Amino acid sequence: MAKQKPDMTNIFARTDPESRQAQEATGPTITKGVGLKESEWAELQDIAAELGITQHAISAYALRHFLKQYRTGNIPLENKPTLPST
């Protein structure tokens, strides 16, 4: 079988895993609601206060950290994941 030719449409495109993250992290920021237990929001608020940042900043960090870890394969998910018990 013949070897498949590489995609040469953009010869300057990055090929490392970080390039996917950079591509996905572009565009406008969209605000969405996240449903958490009251105690989970309180914990996020405590962490934010400890770090001297807003609750929004720590929440965005937590979600972005999850996405990065998921993309790199560090967080395997089932077809229909269930939430961890709190």
N, C-alpha and C positions, 0 to 999 in steps of 0.2 A: 504494500500500500504506500502511496506517495506521501511524503511528509507535508503537512499542511503549512501554508505560508503564514507568517505572522501578520497581524493587522498593521498596516503601514499608513493608515489615514492620518495619524498624528504622531510623527516620529519623535516629537519632543515630549510626549505624554509620559508621566511618571508611571512606573510599573510596580512599585512597592506597595504593600498593604495600606500605608498611610494615605496614598492618593485616593483610595475609595472613601476614606473618612473625610478627606478634604472636599471631595465632590459632594458628599451627602450633607456636609455642614454648611452649605451655601444656601442663599435665598433668604427671604424675610423670616423673621422670628414670628411664630404663631402661638398665641396664648391658648392653652387648653386646660381643662380642669382634670385633676387627678384625685380620685377618691381614696383616702387613707383613713385609718382609725384615728380618733382624737389623740390617743397616746402617741401615735406615730408622728402626727403633726407637731405635738408638743416636743417630742424628741428632736425633730428637725429644727424646731425653733431654738431649743437649747444648744444644739451644735452650732447653729448660725450665730447665736449670741456669744458663744465661747470663741468663735473664730472672728467675730467682729464684722460679719457680713449679713446680708438680708436672708430671710427665709426663702425668697425666690431664688437667690444665687445658689444656696446649698441644694435646693430641690433640682434646679437645672443641672448642677454639677453631678448629682446622684444619677439622674436619668442619662446624661451624656456618658458618664463612667460605665453604666450598665451597657449602653449601646456599643461602646468601644470594646468592652470585654466580650460581649456577645459576638461581635464581628470577628474578633481574633480567635474565637472558639473556646474561650475560657469559661463560658457559661453555656452548657448544653441545655437545650429545652426540648421537651416532649412535643408531640403534635398539639396537644391541648394542655398547656401547663396549668397547674393549680397554684394558687397563692400559698406561700409558706404560712403556717399557723403562727399567730402572734400571742 
